[in-house]
Amino acid sequence: MLMLTQKEVRRLLSIDECIAAVEQAFRIYGEGRADPPVVLSVHTPGGGFHVKAGLLRLERSYFVAKVNGNFPANAAQFGLPTIQGVIVLCDADNGTPLAVIDSREVTSLRTGAATAVAAKYLARRDSHVVTICGCGNQARVQLRAICREFDINALFHYDSNQNQAVQFSDEMAADLGIPVNVATELASATRQSDICVTCTPSRKPILDFYSVSPGAFIAAVGADNPEKHELNPNLMSGSKIVCDIVEQCAVMGDLHHALTVGAVKQADVYAELGEIVAGRKAGRQSRDEITIFDSTGMALQDVAAAAFLYERAERSGSGVRLDFAA
């Protein structure tokens, strides 16, 4: 069995390659060639654990189970990353364990990749201005992924911690070579933006219907458990909703909160992203419609990324070989 560290994941998997792998995973799922992935959540006072599992038949069949701990206060309390975990990749034809992979970089990359794929189909092609809400590592990946799909020439960034917001803005301006503006008031930034991404641990809405302009695309990335909440139900009810997995979003995404208060019904969800990628439903249909991608993280994204990593590592001789039978 192969073991791949975070450093090796960064070396072996680029954001462009991850976007391509994730788009393929959504297409396969949308075509009905993959079973719905599953998720198990266990909550603790300071955070919680997700076990996400799924199977994809590519040139070879792969199964993945990813165990992630998500503890938002880790940096301040322990000097640790918010998200830590491992991915176990197995041969889906005979059950053989193939690899154990550090999950942090894979989770960040595949989450950003999913937003880029969703934006490709749901944002206006002439989108040039972005607002990113949040300043963690995921915000950096989200921005870099969007910039691979769109010609972004201006960025607004908002975070409740102004010092971290300034640091993020300076870093991204130098990295991407575009103007980055620290927003002191979120709605004033999002009203000027074609694309808005929320990737925060917020437990109350930070965007509502009156905070965005007609034609905006919103990727709601932060809500990955029932307590987290980024989008006001009035924004959900006034927009075209696309989910990664409807059943999953109904219990742990921003859709969950809109359903709870009766702002929308599950039947109001326009599509799952896979249906659009597979061509079974249209993506954006007008310049003025507001589109939302409710992203809770689909295990098939992890399978696609882990399979790519494993195959590249095998070809290049990367990683550490383990023998549990020894």
ZILIN-V18103 format. One record per helix or strand. SS is the DSSP state (H for helix, E for strand). FROM is the first residue (numbers start at 1). TO is the last residue. If there is no record, write none. Layout:
BEGIN
ss->SS from->FROM to->TO
ss->SS from->FROM to->TO
END
This chain:
BEGIN
ss->E from->2 to->4
ss->H from->6 to->12
ss->H from->15 to->30
ss->E from->38 to->44
ss->E from->47 to->57
ss->E from->61 to->70
ss->H from->74 to->78
ss->E from->83 to->91
ss->E from->97 to->102
ss->H from->103 to->122
ss->E from->129 to->133
ss->H from->137 to->149
ss->E from->154 to->158
ss->H from->162 to->176
ss->E from->179 to->182
ss->H from->186 to->190
ss->E from->195 to->198
ss->E from->203 to->207
ss->H from->209 to->211
ss->E from->217 to->220
ss->E from->229 to->231
ss->H from->233 to->237
ss->E from->240 to->243
ss->H from->246 to->252
ss->H from->254 to->260
ss->H from->266 to->268
ss->E from->271 to->272
ss->H from->273 to->277
ss->E from->291 to->294
ss->H from->299 to->316
ss->E from->320 to->321
END
